[in-house]
Amino acid sequence: MYLATVLDDQLGDNSRQRESLIEIINGGRITPYFQPLVDLHLAEVFGYELLSRAPEPFTKPTELFAAAERFGLLWDLERACRLAALERIAQLPEPYKSKRFFLNVSPHVFSDSRFRGSFTIAKLQQAATTLSWCWTAWSTTTGWP
């Protein structure tokens, strides 16, 4: 009986986490933050990495992306992060739009047909024609596999 109760609690927690994650993704609740990237030799900012953050219960990015992978929602989450970043960049004052922006993308996403069809250079230019773009693969040093 105890095992059944524990399993029911875990399933309930997973269900609530999945629903929270879906609400965050579909509700546009991803917030992009700009992390300056500095050339230490020149002592100047050469670009900005866009970091994605979410509200409770996923305030830690490692937990957010791990949950998305666990629930089969990684593609959806990463797409929501990229779209939120693009929307935020488009809102910047004109002088900032010419900066370099770095978006983190999980390595396996590059080979996904949804990525190749959704985030082509032409589509990015359509979203914001004055932006400089650099795509980077997810760093394994962030603590997420």
N, C-alpha and C positions, 0 to 999 in steps of 0.2 A: 504494500500500500504506500509506504514511504517513497519508493522509487517512482511510482506512478504520479505522486504529488509533485516530486521534484521535476519529472519530465514535463508535466503539465505547466509548471511555473516557467521552465525554460522555453517551452514552445510559446507560451503567452508572451514572454519577454521578447523572443525572436519576432513574433508577429507584430508587437508594438514597435520594435525597432525598425522593422521593414516598413511599416506604415508611416513612421516618422520620416524615414529616409525618402520614401516616395513623395511625401508632402513637401519636404525640403527641395527635392528635384523639380517637381511639377509646379511648386508655388513660387519659384524664383527666389528662394531664400539663401542662395549662395552669395556671399559677399567677397568681392575681390579686393585685395590689398596690394599696394605697390611697394616692393622691396627694392630700394636702390642698389644697383650694382656699380661698384666703384673700381676704377682703374687706379690702383695704389701708386703706380709709377707717376701718373699724371695728376693724381689727387682730384679726380673729377668723376662725376656720374656718367657712365656711358650707356646706361639703359636701366630697365626695371623688370624684375621678375614679378609676374602676377601670381599671388598666392590666394588660394580659395579657402574660405572659412564658412562654417555653417553654425546655426544655433544649436542649443541643447536638443537632443542628448549627444550630439556629435561635435563638440567644440574642439576636440583634438583631431587634426587632419588624418593622423594614422588610423584612428578609429573610424572616421568617416569613410575613407577609401577601403579599409578592410571590410566594413559592413557592406559596402556596395559590391565588393567582390563576392562576399559570402552569399548575398541575396541575388546575385546575377544582374546587378544594376550598375556595374562599373561603367559600361558604355554610356548609359543615361546620365550618370553623375558627371563623367568627364565632359560630355557634351554640354551639360548645364554650366559647368565651370568655364568652359571656353566661351560660351555665349554670354555669360555674365561679364567675363573679362572684356570681350569685344564691345559690349554695350557700355561698360564703364569707360573704356578708352575713348569711345566715340563722344562721350560727354566732356572730355577734357578740353580746356582752353586750347586754341589753335597752336601756340608754340610747342606745347607738350606732345601733340600728335605726331611730330616728326621724330620723336625719340624711338629707341629700340625697345621692344617689348618681348619678353621671353615667357612663353606659356609651357608649363609642364604637361607632358603627355606620356602616359604609360607606354612602354615600348610595343606591346602587342596591339595597341590601338592603330599604329601606323599601317598594319597589314589588314585591318578591318575594312571591308568594302564600304561600310557606312561612313567611316572617316574619310576615305579617299573621295567619296561622292559629296560629302558635306563640307569639307574644309579644304577645298582647292584654293589655289592662289586667286583665281578669278572670283570665287565667292567671297574670299576675305577682302579683296579689293572692292567688291561691290558693297560690303558692309562698311568699310572705312577706307577711302581711296588714298588718304595721306599718311598711312601708317607704315612704319618699318617693322618687318616681322622676322623673328627667329624662333624656330621650333626647337625645343630641347626634349630629350628623353627624360623620363622620371629618374631621378638620382636614387641609387640604392642606399645612399648615406642618409636619407631622410627617415629611415626607420621603417619604411613600408617596403615589402618584398619587391 
